[in-house]
Amino acid sequence: MSESSPEQNGDSTKANFEPHQLHLHNQTEIEQRIAAQEMRKLKAKSEKHHTIWFGLGMFGLIGWSVTVPAVAGAIIGMWIDSRWPSRYSWSLMLLIGGICLGCFNAWKWLHKEGNIES
């Protein structure tokens, strides 16, 4: 067993690129990542409305955007059940529909407010 490297042994198992090229490629990628992180941080600092109160307000808004359609669906369903009894529970169906509608509204609002591309 030889302690010498493959280059010294004459092996042709060299990579297609030199080590310094790999280092430059990784360095460029790292620089781009750091620049993107810096831009996000600077943007976050420049937006003054993103305080703890903004977060609490958004939390409340999301809660109400789910609660209102769910409660409205349940109330309308109870009214339908009292007027026209059937073997299906309109209260339950409209409650679930209201929750789904509320979750969709909350998701849409978060994507709009958070500038999230999907």
Backbone as numpy.savetxt, mean C-alpha at the origin, in Angstrom:
# Nx Ny Nz CAx CAy CAz Cx Cy Cz
46.32 -30.25 -4.08 45.48 -29.07 -4.08 46.35 -27.84 -4.08
46.05 -27.02 -4.98 46.81 -25.79 -5.13 46.09 -24.66 -4.42
46.84 -23.77 -3.78 46.28 -22.62 -3.08 46.17 -21.41 -3.99
46.53 -21.53 -5.25 46.52 -20.37 -6.15 45.14 -20.16 -6.73
44.89 -18.95 -7.21 43.59 -18.59 -7.77 43.45 -19.18 -9.17
42.21 -19.24 -9.69 41.99 -19.81 -11.02 42.72 -19.03 -12.11
42.91 -17.72 -11.93 43.61 -16.94 -12.95 45.07 -17.38 -13.05
45.64 -17.72 -11.91 47.03 -18.13 -11.90 47.19 -19.55 -12.44
46.15 -20.37 -12.33 46.20 -21.74 -12.84 45.92 -21.81 -14.33
45.45 -20.71 -14.92 45.17 -20.72 -16.35 43.77 -21.17 -16.67
42.87 -21.27 -15.66 41.49 -21.67 -15.91 40.77 -20.57 -16.68
39.84 -20.99 -17.51 39.08 -20.01 -18.29 37.70 -19.78 -17.67
37.59 -19.87 -16.36 36.31 -19.69 -15.69 36.11 -18.25 -15.23
36.71 -17.30 -15.93 36.54 -15.90 -15.60 35.12 -15.46 -15.90
34.63 -14.50 -15.15 33.30 -13.95 -15.40 33.36 -13.05 -16.63
32.18 -12.69 -17.14 32.11 -11.85 -18.34 32.44 -10.40 -18.06
32.58 -10.02 -16.80 32.88 -8.64 -16.46 33.95 -8.61 -15.39
34.61 -7.50 -15.33 35.66 -7.31 -14.34 35.03 -6.94 -12.99
35.71 -7.22 -11.89 35.16 -6.89 -10.57 34.86 -5.41 -10.39
35.69 -4.54 -10.97 35.43 -3.10 -10.80 34.16 -2.68 -11.55
33.78 -3.37 -12.64 32.53 -3.07 -13.34 31.33 -3.44 -12.47
31.42 -4.56 -11.79 30.34 -4.97 -10.89 30.20 -3.95 -9.77
31.30 -3.50 -9.25 31.28 -2.51 -8.17 30.62 -1.22 -8.65
30.94 -0.77 -9.86 30.33 0.45 -10.39 28.85 0.28 -10.65
28.44 -0.89 -11.12 27.01 -1.14 -11.36 26.25 -1.10 -10.05
26.75 -1.78 -9.02 26.09 -1.78 -7.71 26.11 -0.39 -7.09
27.20 0.34 -7.30 27.31 1.68 -6.74 26.27 2.60 -7.38
26.07 2.50 -8.68 25.07 3.32 -9.36 23.67 2.98 -8.86
23.39 1.71 -8.69 22.08 1.29 -8.18 21.87 1.79 -6.76
22.88 1.72 -5.94 22.78 2.20 -4.57 22.59 3.71 -4.55
23.30 4.42 -5.40 23.13 5.88 -5.48 21.71 6.25 -5.89
21.13 5.50 -6.81 19.75 5.77 -7.23 18.77 5.52 -6.10
18.97 4.46 -5.35 18.10 4.17 -4.21 18.19 5.27 -3.15
19.42 5.69 -2.86 19.61 6.74 -1.86 18.97 8.04 -2.32
19.12 8.37 -3.60 18.52 9.59 -4.13 17.00 9.52 -4.05
16.41 8.36 -4.33 14.96 8.22 -4.25 14.48 8.36 -2.80
15.22 7.78 -1.86 14.85 7.91 -0.45 14.96 9.36 0.01
16.00 10.04 -0.44 16.18 11.44 -0.07 15.05 12.30 -0.61
14.63 12.03 -1.85 13.52 12.78 -2.43 12.24 12.56 -1.64
11.97 11.31 -1.23 10.77 11.03 -0.42 10.81 11.75 0.91
11.98 11.77 1.54 12.11 12.45 2.83 11.91 13.95 2.68
12.50 14.53 1.64 12.33 15.97 1.41 10.88 16.32 1.11
10.21 15.47 0.35 8.79 15.70 0.04 7.96 15.62 1.31
8.26 14.63 2.16 7.51 14.48 3.42 7.74 15.68 4.33
8.96 16.23 4.36 9.23 17.41 5.18 8.49 18.63 4.67
8.36 18.75 3.35 7.72 19.93 2.78 6.21 19.92 2.95
5.60 18.76 3.16 4.16 18.67 3.36 3.85 18.88 4.83
3.34 20.06 5.16 3.11 20.43 6.55 1.86 19.80 7.14
0.87 19.42 6.32 -0.39 18.92 6.84 -0.32 17.49 7.35
0.79 16.84 7.22 0.90 15.46 7.68 1.44 15.44 9.11
0.61 15.87 10.04 0.96 15.85 11.46 0.19 14.72 12.13
0.33 14.65 13.44 -0.41 13.64 14.19 -1.90 13.89 14.07
-2.29 15.15 14.00 -3.72 15.47 13.89 -4.26 15.05 12.53
-3.44 15.19 11.50 -3.87 14.73 10.17 -4.07 13.21 10.19
-3.16 12.49 10.84 -3.30 11.04 10.93 -4.54 10.63 11.71
-4.81 11.31 12.82 -6.01 11.01 13.59 -7.27 11.35 12.80
-7.23 12.46 12.08 -8.38 12.84 11.24 -8.63 11.82 10.16
-7.55 11.32 9.55 -7.70 10.32 8.50 -8.26 9.02 9.10
-7.80 8.68 10.28 -8.29 7.48 10.96 -9.79 7.61 11.20
-10.23 8.77 11.66 -11.65 9.01 11.89 -12.45 8.99 10.61
-11.91 9.61 9.57 -12.60 9.65 8.29 -12.78 8.25 7.70
-11.74 7.44 7.82 -11.83 6.07 7.32 -12.88 5.29 8.10
-12.89 5.47 9.41 -13.88 4.79 10.23 -15.30 5.18 9.86
-15.53 6.47 9.69 -16.88 6.93 9.33 -17.25 6.50 7.92
-16.27 6.45 7.02 -16.61 6.07 5.65 -17.03 4.60 5.55
-16.66 3.79 6.53 -17.11 2.40 6.57 -18.39 2.28 7.39
-18.46 3.04 8.50 -19.58 2.92 9.43 -20.90 3.42 8.83
-20.87 4.57 8.19 -22.12 5.17 7.68 -22.83 4.26 6.67
-22.16 3.75 5.63 -22.87 2.85 4.70 -23.34 1.55 5.37
-22.56 1.04 6.33 -22.95 -0.20 7.00 -24.21 0.01 7.83
-24.26 1.08 8.60 -25.44 1.36 9.42 -26.64 1.68 8.54
-26.42 2.47 7.49 -27.52 2.80 6.58 -28.08 1.52 5.93
-27.20 0.63 5.52 -27.65 -0.63 4.93 -28.46 -1.46 5.92
-28.01 -1.51 7.18 -28.73 -2.27 8.19 -30.11 -1.67 8.46
-30.18 -0.34 8.55 -31.47 0.32 8.82 -32.44 0.12 7.65
-31.97 0.29 6.44 -32.83 0.07 5.27 -33.28 -1.38 5.22
-32.36 -2.31 5.52 -32.70 -3.73 5.54 -33.75 -4.07 6.59
-33.64 -3.45 7.77 -34.65 -3.69 8.82 -36.02 -3.14 8.38
-36.00 -2.01 7.70 -37.25 -1.43 7.20 -37.90 -2.36 6.16
-37.09 -2.88 5.24 -37.60 -3.80 4.22 -38.13 -5.07 4.89
-37.38 -5.61 5.86 -37.82 -6.83 6.56 -39.14 -6.61 7.30
-39.34 -5.43 7.86 -40.59 -5.19 8.59 -41.78 -5.00 7.64
-41.54 -4.46 6.45 -42.62 -4.23 5.49 -42.97 -5.47 4.68
-41.96 -6.15 4.17 -42.16 -7.30 3.30 -41.34 -8.48 3.82
-41.88 -9.22 4.76 -41.14 -10.37 5.30 -40.87 -11.41 4.21
-39.70 -11.96 4.25 -39.32 -13.03 3.32 -38.39 -13.98 4.04
-38.01 -15.03 3.37 -37.12 -16.00 4.01 -35.67 -15.53 4.00
-35.38 -14.45 3.26 -34.03 -13.87 3.23 -33.99 -12.64 4.12
-32.89 -12.46 4.82 -32.72 -11.32 5.71 -32.11 -10.15 4.93
-32.94 -9.18 4.62 -32.46 -8.00 3.94 -31.53 -7.19 4.84
-31.76 -7.24 6.13 -30.89 -6.52 7.07 -29.45 -7.00 6.95
-29.29 -8.31 6.95 -27.95 -8.87 6.87 -27.31 -8.62 5.50
-28.08 -8.79 4.45 -27.54 -8.58 3.10 -27.11 -7.14 2.89
-27.94 -6.19 3.31 -27.60 -4.78 3.11 -26.52 -4.32 4.08
-26.43 -4.94 5.24 -25.32 -4.65 6.16 -24.00 -5.04 5.52
-23.94 -6.24 4.97 -22.71 -6.71 4.31 -22.41 -5.84 3.08
-23.45 -5.51 2.33 -23.25 -4.62 1.17 -22.73 -3.25 1.59
-23.25 -2.72 2.70 -22.78 -1.43 3.20 -21.33 -1.47 3.65
-20.96 -2.57 4.29 -19.56 -2.72 4.72 -18.65 -2.79 3.50
-19.05 -3.54 2.49 -18.24 -3.64 1.26 -18.12 -2.28 0.59
-19.23 -1.56 0.49 -19.21 -0.23 -0.12 -18.33 0.71 0.69
-18.43 0.65 2.01 -17.61 1.51 2.86 -16.13 1.20 2.74
-15.79 -0.07 2.69 -14.37 -0.44 2.52 -13.84 0.01 1.16
-14.67 -0.10 0.14 -14.25 0.38 -1.19 -14.03 1.89 -1.17
-14.95 2.63 -0.52 -14.79 4.08 -0.41 -13.52 4.44 0.34
-13.26 3.76 1.45 -12.06 4.03 2.24 -10.80 3.73 1.43
-10.79 2.62 0.72 -9.63 2.26 -0.10 -9.38 3.31 -1.18
-10.46 3.73 -1.83 -10.33 4.72 -2.90 -9.82 6.05 -2.34
-10.34 6.46 -1.19 -9.92 7.72 -0.60 -8.45 7.66 -0.18
-8.03 6.55 0.41 -6.63 6.41 0.81 -5.68 6.48 -0.38
-6.05 5.84 -1.47 -5.19 5.88 -2.66 -5.14 7.29 -3.24
-6.24 8.00 -3.20 -6.27 9.36 -3.71 -5.46 10.29 -2.83
-5.64 10.18 -1.52 -4.97 11.05 -0.57 -3.51 10.73 -0.44
-3.16 9.46 -0.53 -1.77 9.04 -0.35 -0.96 9.07 -1.63
-1.58 9.40 -2.76 -0.89 9.43 -4.06 -0.20 8.10 -4.34
-0.94 7.02 -4.11 -0.39 5.68 -4.31 -0.79 5.22 -5.72
0.22 4.84 -6.50 -0.08 4.29 -7.83 -0.23 2.79 -7.69
-1.32 2.27 -8.24 -1.51 0.82 -8.20 -1.71 0.27 -9.58
